[in-house]
């Protein structure tokens, strides 16, 4: 049976004419629109091309008289018909949720049996809310070693002059270092290409995110050194990339490094130099986003310590989503530090 219908706006009374052909009166169905939903109306009789309803349709916005009741019933979920799933109902994931367009009073589009299963709906919700992570050893100051496979790397001096000035030493990224250091060390499952992405090749990225690092980022308002004022830091290129994240996300950024204290009783601060920005890249605020400081006491001088502190950052607004950031350290004494890797996780 073909599907068609007659639409009558602002109906009055209980008997209505229609033009659709039919083989049996049981094929006729009438749907009423109350301004929010389409619901099936009770039919008293069908006589030729006239249908009489069980009660007047006055007050409804529109009615549709269709010649295919079976398709209508498959396409719509009717209130009060016992087929609406409640919050306490136990249902199987294959149960279908039938969809309708409750605003279609023009007759421009037919009601068709579109549906999605509960499992399908849950899958879409899980996908949209899926967090993830990426990992890289692409620091410009790491000229040797392999990301995730060893803790080898070059040491950078944090000088006493920097300590006296309270200057932060930032660790930038480099495309060349990323290509050299981010070499997958496993074969099963087959690794994705890590080029310009990170060691995991995007396999475990959050939903809707393709990149979490910008290895070549440069903007003078962030990348250049600041040597005066209350917030001083060294020059560095690159940035974490949060541009495909969204407000409400939570970033957990782990910074892995080796450190060799030069003096006892050294306090090491670790954090991100964080700069919020508008959509066009205009900086709004720049500040250190720190984690718990690390203290090296008596007996620590000359020893190597592997550290993996985690810095958290919430995205309260799109200025946070547009933010740029790099890991950094400062200390009250000179110290040697070797940047290794960073793991960036987005939680939702």
C-alpha positions as a Markdown table, in Angstrom:
| # | Residue | x | y | z |
|---|---|---|---|---|
| 1 | Unk | 0.0 | 0.0 | 0.0 |
| 2 | Unk | 1.4 | 3.4 | -0.9 |
| 3 | Unk | 1.5 | 6.1 | 1.8 |
| 4 | Unk | -0.2 | 9.4 | 1.5 |
| 5 | Unk | -2.5 | 11.6 | 3.6 |
| 6 | Unk | -4.8 | 14.5 | 3.6 |
| 7 | Unk | -4.0 | 17.3 | 6.1 |
| 8 | Unk | -6.7 | 19.5 | 7.5 |
| 9 | Unk | -5.6 | 22.6 | 9.5 |
| 10 | Unk | -7.8 | 23.9 | 12.3 |
| 11 | Unk | -10.3 | 21.1 | 12.1 |
| 12 | Unk | -13.9 | 21.5 | 13.3 |
| 13 | Unk | -16.4 | 18.8 | 14.0 |
| 14 | Unk | -15.9 | 15.1 | 13.8 |
| 15 | Unk | -16.5 | 14.1 | 10.1 |
| 16 | Unk | -13.9 | 14.9 | 7.5 |
| 17 | Unk | -13.4 | 14.2 | 3.7 |
| 18 | Unk | -10.2 | 12.7 | 2.4 |
| 19 | Unk | -8.9 | 11.8 | -1.1 |
| 20 | Unk | -6.7 | 8.8 | -0.5 |
| 21 | Unk | -7.7 | 5.4 | -2.0 |
| 22 | Unk | -7.9 | 2.3 | 0.2 |
| 23 | Unk | -8.8 | -1.4 | 0.1 |
| 24 | Unk | -10.2 | -1.8 | 3.6 |
| 25 | Unk | -11.4 | 0.7 | 6.2 |
| 26 | Unk | -8.9 | -0.7 | 8.7 |
| 27 | Unk | -6.2 | 1.0 | 6.5 |
| 28 | Unk | -7.4 | 4.4 | 7.5 |
| 29 | Unk | -5.7 | 6.2 | 10.4 |
| 30 | Unk | -6.2 | 9.8 | 11.7 |
| 31 | Unk | -3.5 | 11.7 | 13.5 |
| 32 | Unk | -4.2 | 14.8 | 15.5 |
| 33 | Unk | -1.7 | 17.6 | 16.3 |
| 34 | Unk | -2.1 | 19.6 | 19.5 |
| 35 | Unk | 0.7 | 22.0 | 18.9 |
| 36 | Unk | 3.3 | 19.7 | 20.4 |
| 37 | Unk | 2.6 | 16.1 | 19.5 |
| 38 | Unk | 0.9 | 14.0 | 16.9 |
| 39 | Unk | -1.4 | 11.4 | 18.4 |
| 40 | Unk | -3.8 | 8.8 | 16.9 |
| 41 | Unk | -7.4 | 9.7 | 17.1 |
| 42 | Unk | -10.2 | 7.1 | 17.5 |
| 43 | Unk | -12.3 | 6.5 | 14.4 |
| 44 | Unk | -16.0 | 5.6 | 14.7 |
| 45 | Unk | -16.6 | 4.9 | 11.0 |
| 46 | Unk | -15.3 | 5.1 | 7.5 |
| 47 | Unk | -17.8 | 5.7 | 4.7 |
| 48 | Unk | -16.4 | 6.1 | 1.2 |
| 49 | Unk | -14.2 | 9.1 | 1.3 |
| 50 | Unk | -15.4 | 10.3 | 4.7 |
| 51 | Unk | -14.1 | 9.5 | 8.2 |
| 52 | Unk | -16.0 | 10.1 | 11.4 |
| 53 | Unk | -14.0 | 10.5 | 14.7 |
| 54 | Unk | -15.1 | 9.3 | 18.1 |
| 55 | Unk | -15.1 | 12.9 | 19.3 |
| 56 | Unk | -14.9 | 16.3 | 17.7 |
| 57 | Unk | -11.4 | 17.5 | 16.6 |
| 58 | Unk | -12.1 | 21.1 | 17.6 |
| 59 | Unk | -9.1 | 22.7 | 19.4 |
| 60 | Unk | -6.5 | 20.7 | 17.5 |
| 61 | Unk | -4.1 | 22.5 | 15.3 |
| 62 | Unk | -4.3 | 20.0 | 12.5 |
| 63 | Unk | -5.3 | 16.4 | 11.6 |
| 64 | Unk | -3.9 | 14.0 | 9.0 |
| 65 | Unk | -6.0 | 11.3 | 7.4 |
| 66 | Unk | -3.8 | 8.5 | 6.1 |
| 67 | Unk | -4.4 | 5.4 | 4.0 |
| 68 | Unk | -1.7 | 3.3 | 5.7 |
| 69 | Unk | -2.4 | 2.7 | 9.4 |
| 70 | Unk | 0.4 | 0.1 | 9.7 |
| 71 | Unk | 3.1 | 2.5 | 8.6 |
| 72 | Unk | 1.7 | 5.2 | 10.9 |
| 73 | Unk | 1.8 | 2.9 | 13.9 |
| 74 | Unk | 5.4 | 1.8 | 13.1 |
| 75 | Unk | 6.5 | 5.4 | 12.7 |
| 76 | Unk | 5.1 | 7.0 | 15.9 |
| 77 | Unk | 5.2 | 6.5 | 19.6 |
| 78 | Unk | 1.8 | 7.5 | 21.1 |
| 79 | Unk | 1.4 | 8.8 | 24.6 |
| 80 | Unk | -0.8 | 6.6 | 26.7 |
| 81 | Unk | -0.4 | 3.6 | 24.3 |
| 82 | Unk | 2.0 | 1.8 | 26.6 |
| 83 | Unk | 5.0 | 2.0 | 24.4 |
| 84 | Unk | 6.8 | 4.9 | 26.0 |
| 85 | Unk | 9.8 | 3.8 | 28.0 |
| 86 | Unk | 9.9 | 5.1 | 31.6 |
| 87 | Unk | 12.9 | 5.8 | 33.7 |
| 88 | Unk | 12.4 | 2.7 | 35.8 |
| 89 | Unk | 11.5 | 0.3 | 33.0 |
| 90 | Unk | 13.9 | -2.6 | 32.3 |
| 91 | Unk | 14.4 | -2.8 | 28.6 |
| 92 | Unk | 16.8 | -4.6 | 26.2 |
| 93 | Unk | 19.2 | -2.5 | 24.2 |
| 94 | Unk | 17.7 | -3.6 | 20.9 |
| 95 | Unk | 14.4 | -1.9 | 21.8 |
| 96 | Unk | 13.6 | 0.7 | 19.1 |
| 97 | Unk | 12.8 | 4.3 | 19.8 |
| 98 | Unk | 10.5 | 5.5 | 17.0 |
| 99 | Unk | 10.9 | 9.0 | 15.8 |
| 100 | Unk | 8.5 | 11.6 | 14.4 |
| 101 | Unk | 8.5 | 15.2 | 13.5 |
| 102 | Unk | 6.0 | 16.8 | 15.9 |
| 103 | Unk | 6.2 | 20.2 | 14.1 |
| 104 | Unk | 5.3 | 19.0 | 10.6 |
| 105 | Unk | 1.8 | 20.4 | 9.9 |
| 106 | Unk | 2.6 | 21.3 | 6.3 |
| 107 | Unk | 2.4 | 17.9 | 4.7 |
| 108 | Unk | 5.8 | 18.6 | 3.0 |
| 109 | Unk | 7.3 | 15.5 | 4.4 |
| 110 | Unk | 5.7 | 12.1 | 5.0 |
| 111 | Unk | 5.8 | 10.4 | 8.4 |
| 112 | Unk | 8.1 | 7.5 | 7.8 |
| 113 | Unk | 9.3 | 4.7 | 10.2 |
| 114 | Unk | 12.6 | 6.2 | 11.3 |
| 115 | Unk | 14.0 | 4.8 | 14.6 |
| 116 | Unk | 17.1 | 4.3 | 16.7 |
| 117 | Unk | 17.8 | 1.5 | 19.2 |
| 118 | Unk | 18.5 | 2.2 | 22.8 |
| 119 | Unk | 22.0 | 0.7 | 22.3 |
| 120 | Unk | 22.5 | 3.0 | 19.3 |
| 121 | Unk | 21.4 | 6.0 | 21.3 |
| 122 | Unk | 23.7 | 5.0 | 24.2 |
| 123 | Unk | 26.6 | 4.5 | 21.7 |
| 124 | Unk | 26.2 | 8.0 | 20.4 |
| 125 | Unk | 26.0 | 9.5 | 23.9 |
| 126 | Unk | 29.1 | 7.5 | 24.9 |
| 127 | Unk | 31.0 | 8.6 | 21.8 |
| 128 | Unk | 30.2 | 12.3 | 22.2 |
| 129 | Unk | 31.3 | 12.2 | 25.9 |
| 130 | Unk | 34.4 | 10.0 | 25.3 |
| 131 | Unk | 37.6 | 11.4 | 26.8 |
| 132 | Unk | 41.1 | 10.3 | 25.7 |
| 133 | Unk | 44.8 | 11.0 | 25.7 |
| 134 | Unk | 47.9 | 11.5 | 23.7 |
| 135 | Unk | 51.6 | 11.2 | 24.6 |
| 136 | Unk | 54.7 | 12.8 | 23.2 |
| 137 | Unk | 58.4 | 13.2 | 23.8 |
| 138 | Unk | 58.7 | 15.9 | 21.2 |
| 139 | Unk | 60.4 | 18.5 | 23.4 |
| 140 | Unk | 62.9 | 20.7 | 21.6 |
| 141 | Unk | 65.4 | 20.1 | 24.4 |
| 142 | Unk | 65.2 | 16.3 | 24.2 |
| 143 | Unk | 67.7 | 15.3 | 21.5 |
| 144 | Unk | 67.9 | 11.6 | 22.3 |
| 145 | Unk | 65.9 | 8.8 | 23.8 |
| 146 | Unk | 62.6 | 7.2 | 22.7 |
| 147 | Unk | 59.2 | 8.3 | 24.0 |
| 148 | Unk | 57.8 | 5.8 | 26.5 |
| 149 | Unk | 60.7 | 3.3 | 26.0 |
| 150 | Unk | 63.4 | 4.9 | 28.1 |
| 151 | Unk | 64.2 | 7.9 | 30.3 |
| 152 | Unk | 67.2 | 9.2 | 28.4 |
| 153 | Unk | 67.6 | 12.9 | 27.5 |
| 154 | Unk | 69.7 | 16.0 | 27.7 |
| 155 | Unk | 70.0 | 18.2 | 30.7 |
| 156 | Unk | 69.2 | 21.9 | 30.7 |
| 157 | Unk | 70.7 | 24.2 | 33.2 |
| 158 | Unk | 68.4 | 26.3 | 35.3 |
| 159 | Unk | 70.8 | 29.0 | 36.5 |
| 160 | Unk | 71.2 | 30.8 | 39.8 |
| 161 | Unk | 70.5 | 34.0 | 38.0 |
| 162 | Unk | 67.1 | 32.6 | 36.8 |
| 163 | Unk | 66.4 | 31.5 | 40.4 |
| 164 | Unk | 67.2 | 34.9 | 41.8 |
| 165 | Unk | 64.9 | 36.6 | 39.2 |
| 166 | Unk | 62.1 | 34.1 | 39.8 |
| 167 | Unk | 62.1 | 33.2 | 36.1 |
| 168 | Unk | 60.3 | 30.2 | 34.7 |
| 169 | Unk | 62.2 | 27.9 | 32.4 |
| 170 | Unk | 59.7 | 26.7 | 29.7 |
| 171 | Unk | 60.1 | 23.6 | 27.6 |
| 172 | Unk | 58.9 | 24.0 | 24.0 |
| 173 | Unk | 58.0 | 21.4 | 21.4 |
| 174 | Unk | 59.7 | 20.8 | 18.1 |
| 175 | Unk | 58.5 | 18.9 | 14.9 |
| 176 | Unk | 62.0 | 17.5 | 14.4 |
| 177 | Unk | 62.2 | 16.2 | 18.0 |
| 178 | Unk | 58.7 | 14.8 | 17.7 |
| 179 | Unk | 59.6 | 12.8 | 14.6 |
| 180 | Unk | 62.8 | 11.5 | 16.2 |
| 181 | Unk | 61.5 | 10.6 | 19.6 |
| 182 | Unk | 57.9 | 9.5 | 19.0 |
| 183 | Unk | 58.7 | 6.1 | 17.5 |
| 184 | Unk | 56.2 | 3.3 | 18.5 |
| 185 | Unk | 58.0 | 0.5 | 20.4 |
| 186 | Unk | 55.2 | -2.1 | 20.0 |
| 187 | Unk | 53.8 | -4.1 | 17.1 |
| 188 | Unk | 50.4 | -5.4 | 18.4 |
| 189 | Unk | 48.1 | -3.7 | 17.8 |
| 190 | Unk | 49.7 | -2.2 | 14.7 |
| 191 | Unk | 50.6 | 1.4 | 15.6 |
| 192 | Unk | 49.2 | 4.3 | 13.8 |
| 193 | Unk | 51.5 | 6.9 | 12.3 |
| 194 | Unk | 52.8 | 9.2 | 15.0 |
| 195 | Unk | 53.9 | 12.0 | 12.6 |
| 196 | Unk | 52.8 | 15.4 | 13.9 |
| 197 | Unk | 50.4 | 13.8 | 16.3 |
| 198 | Unk | 52.1 | 11.9 | 19.2 |
| 199 | Unk | 53.4 | 8.5 | 20.0 |
| 200 | Unk | 49.9 | 6.9 | 19.9 |
| 201 | Unk | 49.0 | 8.4 | 16.5 |
| 202 | Unk | 45.7 | 9.6 | 17.7 |
| 203 | Unk | 44.4 | 6.1 | 18.5 |
| 204 | Unk | 43.1 | 7.2 | 21.9 |
| 205 | Unk | 42.1 | 10.8 | 21.3 |
| 206 | Unk | 39.0 | 12.2 | 22.9 |
| 207 | Unk | 35.9 | 12.3 | 20.6 |
| 208 | Unk | 36.1 | 15.0 | 18.1 |
| 209 | Unk | 39.8 | 15.7 | 18.7 |
| 210 | Unk | 42.5 | 15.2 | 16.0 |
| 211 | Unk | 45.4 | 17.0 | 17.7 |
| 212 | Unk | 46.5 | 17.7 | 21.2 |
| 213 | Unk | 49.9 | 19.3 | 20.4 |
| 214 | Unk | 50.9 | 22.0 | 18.1 |
| 215 | Unk | 54.6 | 21.4 | 17.7 |
| 216 | Unk | 55.3 | 24.5 | 15.5 |
| 217 | Unk | 53.1 | 27.0 | 17.3 |
| 218 | Unk | 54.6 | 30.5 | 17.5 |
| 219 | Unk | 53.0 | 33.8 | 18.5 |
| 220 | Unk | 55.2 | 36.6 | 19.8 |
| 221 | Unk | 52.6 | 37.4 | 22.5 |
| 222 | Unk | 53.3 | 33.9 | 24.0 |
| 223 | Unk | 56.4 | 32.3 | 22.5 |
| 224 | Unk | 58.9 | 35.2 | 23.1 |
| 225 | Unk | 60.7 | 35.5 | 26.4 |
| 226 | Unk | 59.5 | 37.9 | 29.2 |
| 227 | Unk | 62.4 | 39.2 | 31.3 |
| 228 | Unk | 60.7 | 41.9 | 33.3 |
| 229 | Unk | 57.8 | 42.2 | 35.7 |
| 230 | Unk | 56.2 | 39.7 | 38.1 |
| 231 | Unk | 55.9 | 36.9 | 35.6 |
| 232 | Unk | 59.1 | 36.1 | 33.7 |
| 233 | Unk | 59.7 | 33.1 | 31.5 |
| 234 | Unk | 62.1 | 31.9 | 28.8 |
| 235 | Unk | 61.3 | 31.8 | 25.1 |
| 236 | Unk | 59.9 | 28.6 | 23.7 |
| 237 | Unk | 57.9 | 27.5 | 20.6 |
| 238 | Unk | 55.0 | 25.0 | 20.4 |
| 239 | Unk | 52.0 | 24.5 | 22.6 |
| 240 | Unk | 49.5 | 22.0 | 23.9 |
| 241 | Unk | 46.5 | 22.2 | 21.6 |
| 242 | Unk | 43.0 | 22.3 | 23.2 |
| 243 | Unk | 41.2 | 24.0 | 20.3 |
| 244 | Unk | 39.1 | 21.0 | 19.5 |
| 245 | Unk | 38.1 | 20.5 | 23.1 |
| 246 | Unk | 35.0 | 22.1 | 24.6 |
| 247 | Unk | 34.0 | 24.1 | 27.7 |
| 248 | Unk | 33.4 | 21.7 | 30.6 |
| 249 | Unk | 36.4 | 19.4 | 29.7 |
| 250 | Unk | 39.1 | 18.8 | 32.2 |
| 251 | Unk | 42.7 | 18.5 | 31.1 |
| 252 | Unk | 45.2 | 16.4 | 33.2 |
| 253 | Unk | 48.7 | 17.1 | 31.9 |
| 254 | Unk | 51.6 | 14.9 | 33.2 |
| 255 | Unk | 55.1 | 16.3 | 32.7 |
| 256 | Unk | 57.8 | 13.7 | 32.9 |
| 257 | Unk | 61.4 | 14.8 | 33.6 |
| 258 | Unk | 64.7 | 13.9 | 35.3 |
| 259 | Unk | 66.2 | 16.4 | 37.7 |
| 260 | Unk | 69.6 | 16.7 | 39.5 |
| 261 | Unk | 69.6 | 19.1 | 42.4 |
| 262 | Unk | 72.8 | 21.2 | 42.8 |
| 263 | Unk | 72.1 | 22.4 | 46.3 |
| 264 | Unk | 70.3 | 20.8 | 49.3 |
| 265 | Unk | 67.0 | 22.3 | 50.4 |
| 266 | Unk | 65.9 | 23.1 | 46.8 |
| 267 | Unk | 62.2 | 23.7 | 46.2 |
| 268 | Unk | 61.2 | 23.0 | 42.6 |
| 269 | Unk | 57.9 | 24.4 | 41.3 |
| 270 | Unk | 56.3 | 22.7 | 38.3 |
| 271 | Unk | 53.4 | 24.1 | 36.2 |
| 272 | Unk | 52.1 | 25.3 | 32.9 |
| 273 | Unk | 52.6 | 28.9 | 31.6 |
| 274 | Unk | 48.9 | 29.2 | 30.6 |
| 275 | Unk | 47.6 | 31.9 | 28.3 |
| 276 | Unk | 43.9 | 32.2 | 27.7 |
| 277 | Unk | 42.9 | 33.6 | 24.3 |
| 278 | Unk | 39.9 | 34.8 | 22.4 |
| 279 | Unk | 38.9 | 33.0 | 19.2 |
| 280 | Unk | 41.0 | 35.3 | 17.1 |
| 281 | Unk | 44.1 | 34.6 | 19.2 |
| 282 | Unk | 44.0 | 37.8 | 21.3 |
| 283 | Unk | 45.6 | 37.0 | 24.7 |
| 284 | Unk | 43.4 | 37.7 | 27.8 |
| 285 | Unk | 45.3 | 36.4 | 30.8 |
| 286 | Unk | 48.8 | 34.8 | 31.2 |
| 287 | Unk | 49.7 | 33.0 | 34.5 |
| 288 | Unk | 51.5 | 30.0 | 35.9 |
| 289 | Unk | 49.2 | 27.0 | 36.5 |
| 290 | Unk | 51.1 | 25.1 | 39.1 |
| 291 | Unk | 50.9 | 21.8 | 40.9 |
| 292 | Unk | 52.4 | 20.8 | 44.3 |
| 293 | Unk | 56.0 | 21.9 | 44.6 |
| 294 | Unk | 58.8 | 19.3 | 45.0 |
| 295 | Unk | 61.4 | 19.5 | 47.8 |
| 296 | Unk | 64.9 | 18.1 | 47.6 |
| 297 | Unk | 66.6 | 18.0 | 51.0 |
| 298 | Unk | 69.9 | 16.9 | 52.5 |
| 299 | Unk | 71.5 | 14.0 | 50.6 |
| 300 | Unk | 69.7 | 14.8 | 47.3 |
| 301 | Unk | 72.6 | 16.8 | 45.7 |
| 302 | Unk | 74.0 | 15.1 | 42.6 |
| 303 | Unk | 71.4 | 12.4 | 42.5 |
| 304 | Unk | 69.0 | 11.9 | 39.6 |
| 305 | Unk | 65.3 | 11.9 | 40.3 |
| 306 | Unk | 62.5 | 10.9 | 37.8 |
| 307 | Unk | 59.4 | 13.0 | 38.4 |
| 308 | Unk | 55.9 | 12.7 | 36.8 |
| 309 | Unk | 53.8 | 15.5 | 38.3 |
| 310 | Unk | 50.2 | 16.1 | 37.0 |
| 311 | Unk | 48.8 | 19.6 | 36.4 |
| 312 | Unk | 45.0 | 19.9 | 36.1 |
| 313 | Unk | 43.2 | 22.6 | 34.1 |
| 314 | Unk | 39.5 | 23.0 | 33.7 |
| 315 | Unk | 37.9 | 24.6 | 30.7 |
| 316 | Unk | 35.4 | 27.1 | 32.1 |
| 317 | Unk | 34.9 | 29.0 | 28.8 |
| 318 | Unk | 36.0 | 29.1 | 25.2 |
| 319 | Unk | 39.0 | 31.3 | 26.3 |
| 320 | Unk | 40.3 | 28.2 | 28.0 |
| 321 | Unk | 39.6 | 26.1 | 24.9 |
| 322 | Unk | 41.6 | 28.6 | 22.9 |
| 323 | Unk | 44.4 | 28.7 | 25.5 |
| 324 | Unk | 48.1 | 28.0 | 24.7 |
| 325 | Unk | 50.3 | 26.4 | 27.3 |
| 326 | Unk | 53.8 | 24.9 | 27.9 |
| 327 | Unk | 55.3 | 23.0 | 30.8 |
| 328 | Unk | 57.8 | 25.0 | 32.9 |
| 329 | Unk | 59.8 | 24.9 | 36.1 |
| 330 | Unk | 61.4 | 27.3 | 38.5 |
| 331 | Unk | 63.4 | 26.8 | 41.7 |
| 332 | Unk | 65.1 | 28.7 | 44.5 |
| 333 | Unk | 68.5 | 27.3 | 43.5 |
| 334 | Unk | 70.2 | 26.3 | 40.3 |
| 335 | Unk | 69.3 | 22.8 | 39.1 |
| 336 | Unk | 69.7 | 20.5 | 36.2 |
| 337 | Unk | 66.5 | 19.2 | 34.4 |
| 338 | Unk | 66.0 | 16.9 | 31.5 |
| 339 | Unk | 62.5 | 17.0 | 29.8 |
| 340 | Unk | 61.3 | 13.6 | 28.7 |
| 341 | Unk | 57.6 | 13.2 | 27.8 |
| 342 | Unk | 54.2 | 14.6 | 28.5 |
| 343 | Unk | 50.9 | 12.8 | 28.7 |
| 344 | Unk | 47.8 | 14.9 | 28.0 |
| 345 | Unk | 44.4 | 13.5 | 29.1 |
| 346 | Unk | 41.0 | 15.0 | 28.5 |
| 347 | Unk | 38.2 | 13.9 | 30.9 |
| 348 | Unk | 34.5 | 14.5 | 30.2 |
